Amino acid sequence: MKKIEILPEFSLSFPYNLPALAYDYNSLEPYFDARTMEIHHTKHHNAYVDNVNKALENDSNKQTGLLQLFGKASELSAAVRNNGGGHYNHQFFWTLLKTNNGANPEGELINHIIRSFGSYDEFRDEFTKAALTRFGSGWAWLAVDDDKNL
């Protein structure tokens, strides 16, 4: 498995906590309405935090950071994998959202997307298919490898 060094490490110590958001729930309208943001943060994400804490409560791995835990995912219980992953992905997701941002990629990103997928619509279709096959909230991330390929 290739090590990814650019991902931020969140919640370094057990017990994990629900992070505060850097913006109000209504700040991302019309793309995400305030109620959806509130539910996703206080219910869905909070459930992942509670469940990963419960799953790790009596586990010798509980003092290990999430990225280190994921490095040995095959040794972890499904509860730790799924809820730890849900917690990490939500934290990462919240940091990516920005207020007053355009809806579509532009500049170098859109050029790479078109080169890799043929069009923005093709990318969106493939990305949606990838997300729909994942556990929970359907997390899929567009990443760049060492050769700068998407």
N, C-alpha and C positions, 0 to 999 in steps of 0.2 A: 504494500500500500504506500502510495506516495504521500509524504508529509507536506501538509499545507501550513505555511508559516504566517500568512497574512490575516488569518481570521482572529478577531479579538477574543480574548479569554474573559468570560464574565463569571461572576459569582465564584470567586476562587475558593471559598470555604463553605463547608456544610454548617448549618443548614442554608440552602439556597433561598433567596428572597425575590419577591416580585419587584422589579425596578419601577421607579417613577418614570413617566414619559417626559420628554423634553418639550412637549407641546400639549395644548388642550385637545380634548377629544374631537372638537368641531374644527380644528385647524386644517384638516385635510379634505374638507368638503370642497367640491362635490364628488371627489373620487372615493372617499370613505365617509359615510355619514357618522355623526357623533355617537349615535346609539350602537352602531356596529363596532366602532372603536372601543367604546366603553365595555361592551360585552366581551369582545375579544381580549381585552387587557385584564379586566377584573374577574372574568369567569373562566375563559379558555386558558389563558396563560397562567392564571393563578392556580387552576386545577393541575397543570403540569408541574408547577413548583411544589404544591402540596404532595402530589403523587410521587415525584422523584425523591422528596425528603422522606416520605414513608418507606419507599422501596429501599433506600439506603440506610435507614435508621440503625439497623443491626448488621450492616455490611462493612467488612474491613476496608472497602474502597471509598468509604464516605468522605475521607479527607483529600481525595484525589480530584483535581480539576476536571471539568467536563471533557475538554479536548483530550486529556490523557486517558480518561475512561473510554472515550470513543475509539482510541487506538487499540483497545482490546475488546471491541464490541462483541465478538463471538463468545466471550467469557461472561458477559453480563446477562442478567435476567431481562426478559422482554419489558418488564415494568421500568427498569433503569434505562434501557435503550430508548424506548418510546417516549417516556416522560422527560428524561434528561434531554433527548433530542428536541422534543417540543418546547422545553424551556429555553434551550440554547437558540433554537431557530427563531423563537419569538423575540428574544433579546436582540439578536442580529437584525431581524426585520424592523424593530422599532428604531434602531439607529440609522437604517437606510431611508426611512421616510422623511421627507422634507416638506415644509410648508412653502407655498408660492412657487411650486416647481411645475415645469411643463409636463404634459401627459405622455409625450413620446420621446424616445431617445434622440439625440442629435449629435453632430460632430463625429469624433473618432469612433464612438460606440456604435452609432447607426451604420457607419461604414464597415465596421467589423461584422456586425450582424448581417448585413446584406452580402458581404463576401462569404460568410460561413453558411448562411441559410438560404440565400437567394433573394429574400425579401423580408421585410418586417412582418408581414402577415404569415409567411412560412415559419419564421422564428416563433411567433406567438402561438401558432398551432402546435408546433413540436413541444414548446415549453409547457403549454396547457396539458398536453397528453402526458408529459413526464410528471407533472404535479398531481394529476388525477390518479396515478398509480402508487402514490405514497401514503403511508400511514397518517392518520390524524388530519391535520389541516392542509395537507397536500403541498408540502414544502419542496420546492425545486429552486436551485440557485444557478444562475449563469456565472460561470467561472472562467478564468484565464489560466492557461498552463504556462510553463517556463518559456515556451517558444512564442508566447503571446497569442495563442490560438484559443478561440472560444470553445 
